Amino acid sequence: VQLVESGGGSVQAGGSLRLSCVALGRTFEINYIGWYRQAPGKQREFVAGIAGSGPISYADSVKGRFIISSDIAKDTVYLQMNSLKPEDTAVYFCNWVTTFLEGHWGQGTQVTVFS
């Protein structure tokens, strides 16, 4: 499987972006899908996640601003990011975890928020 993220870019603070992550050639059942981000000089951190059975979780820093959703028929997960802040600047990665708890990562997409 190959995970391909898209939708990143540069946006002014207060703006919005919608990230997409498509799983090309998916043959596995999904246990969990998550979005993570990594800013320069910092560790990768959890942003949002959706379990195969439906429960959704968000990092406190993005709660109320970001929305994760999925269209499994299209093998795609989305991250709608609203009210963006400069501190949201990072490379965003999607991670798909199979029911055998094998994780697959995308290559990342850059999000830059300027004030």
Order of alpha helices (4+ residues) and beta strands (2+ residues): beta-beta-beta-beta-beta-beta-beta-beta-beta-beta-beta
